[in-house]
């Protein structure tokens, strides 16, 4: 047994000597854990357990926050001028949305303030619920606005009552009564010299209801013509490529956006903003940074023909009355009445026509001589030979 241990110790010493000699010959420092060789002791009793590597300290990095979309800066609050132009928006629930859009459009204009006068569920049919003719008369008397924008009619497809009688919607008697109320409304604004922009009705999602709204909008258009106010036809601006109702369309930036609400009647915020842009284009004709101008040129005023319906014309996207300049006459001459001109049964005698010979005998220098005129100072023979 002693001999066995002695041999074991000698083997270990020989192994250590060999390892030391090898390290010296290589002339470098080796890590014992990496360069350690297997010995007889390892074969008999197994290798020594490896020590666990020291824990590495992980560098903590600051947690990055999720990126957020940059919100547009809020529009500056502009204080309106004391003498700012007052733009009143009259009408039903569509006028409520439009007034908010106009407030956004003119938010940075200190010279224009928007006054919302929209009343939901109102119209010209149910004057027992809300009387628009009385309301506009009160507003005119109070001098509460300078310019009027009107959009109304989505609630008017129902029976109308006049003097205790009820007429079905869009019947002949209904149309007569409806036009009378429209004319009364506009005549008050015209008498007060208030500029008006009447907005037509857009297409609707339901075809039957859309047809009725088109008929009502046509009546409003004729009333605007006879009342001498601006009519803004928006029907074609809110239809799709197929010419029918579309809830989507280009917004004011040219991007495709939702123009109408889910009910297929009212405008969305983007649609109302688009409508506000169109109104601003029409408003530029009378509003220029704080001033409102309204020039009325009616050469038939004071005559029997002043109440006649005059033909309109289409131009620059707006519909206006045809302005007649009238004939040129001396200031000392009193103009004839329009009724006399219409019923005149006699025409002035026509001027005698010039013969070809008279035209050829025009003197030199006259506008109708055409280079072949005669010289009045020359002898007759020379004149004849000079032709």
HUWOLIN-V758976 format. One record per backbone hydrogen bond with DSSP energy under -1.0 kcal/mol. CO is the residue of the C=O (numbers start at 1). NH is the residue of the N-H. If there is no record, write none. Layout:
co:CO nh:NH
co:CO nh:NH
This chain:
co:1 nh:5
co:2 nh:6
co:3 nh:7
co:4 nh:8
co:5 nh:9
co:6 nh:10
co:7 nh:11
co:8 nh:12
co:9 nh:13
co:10 nh:14
co:11 nh:15
co:12 nh:16
co:13 nh:17
co:14 nh:18
co:15 nh:19
co:16 nh:20
co:17 nh:21
co:18 nh:22
co:19 nh:23
co:20 nh:24
co:21 nh:25
co:22 nh:26
co:31 nh:35
co:32 nh:36
co:39 nh:43
co:40 nh:44
co:41 nh:45
co:42 nh:46
co:81 nh:84
co:85 nh:113
co:86 nh:146
co:86 nh:147
co:87 nh:115
co:88 nh:149
co:89 nh:117
co:90 nh:151
co:91 nh:119
co:92 nh:96
co:93 nh:97
co:94 nh:98
co:95 nh:99
co:96 nh:100
co:97 nh:101
co:98 nh:102
co:99 nh:103
co:100 nh:104
co:101 nh:105
co:102 nh:106
co:104 nh:107
co:106 nh:109
co:109 nh:112
co:110 nh:81
co:111 nh:85
co:113 nh:87
co:115 nh:89
co:119 nh:122
co:125 nh:127
co:126 nh:130
co:131 nh:135
co:132 nh:136
co:133 nh:137
co:134 nh:138
co:135 nh:139
co:136 nh:140
co:137 nh:141
co:138 nh:142
co:139 nh:144
co:147 nh:88
co:148 nh:197
co:149 nh:90
co:150 nh:199
co:151 nh:92
co:153 nh:156
co:156 nh:158
co:160 nh:167
co:162 nh:165
co:165 nh:162
co:167 nh:160
co:168 nh:171
co:171 nh:175
co:172 nh:176
co:173 nh:177
co:174 nh:178
co:175 nh:179
co:176 nh:180
co:177 nh:181
co:178 nh:182
co:179 nh:183
co:180 nh:184
co:181 nh:185
co:182 nh:186
co:183 nh:187
co:184 nh:188
co:185 nh:189
co:186 nh:190
co:187 nh:191
co:188 nh:192
co:189 nh:194
co:190 nh:193
co:195 nh:148
co:196 nh:230
co:197 nh:150
co:198 nh:232
co:206 nh:210
co:207 nh:211
co:208 nh:212
co:209 nh:213
co:210 nh:214
co:211 nh:215
co:212 nh:216
co:213 nh:217
co:214 nh:218
co:215 nh:219
co:216 nh:220
co:217 nh:221
co:218 nh:222
co:219 nh:223
co:220 nh:224
co:221 nh:225
co:222 nh:226
co:223 nh:227
co:224 nh:229
co:230 nh:198
co:232 nh:200
co:235 nh:238
co:240 nh:243
co:244 nh:240
co:247 nh:259
co:247 nh:260
co:249 nh:257
co:251 nh:254
co:255 nh:251
co:257 nh:249
co:259 nh:268
co:261 nh:264
co:264 nh:205
co:266 nh:261
co:268 nh:272
co:269 nh:273
co:270 nh:274
co:271 nh:275
co:272 nh:276
co:273 nh:277
co:274 nh:278
co:275 nh:279
co:276 nh:280
co:277 nh:281
co:278 nh:282
co:279 nh:283
co:280 nh:284
co:282 nh:285
co:283 nh:286
co:283 nh:287
co:286 nh:293
co:291 nh:288
co:298 nh:301
co:300 nh:303
co:303 nh:306
co:305 nh:308
co:313 nh:320
co:315 nh:318
co:318 nh:315
co:320 nh:313
co:330 nh:333
co:337 nh:341
co:338 nh:342
co:339 nh:343
co:355 nh:359
co:356 nh:360
co:357 nh:361
co:359 nh:362
co:362 nh:374
co:363 nh:366
co:366 nh:369
co:369 nh:372
co:374 nh:364
co:375 nh:378
co:379 nh:383
co:380 nh:384
co:381 nh:385
co:382 nh:386
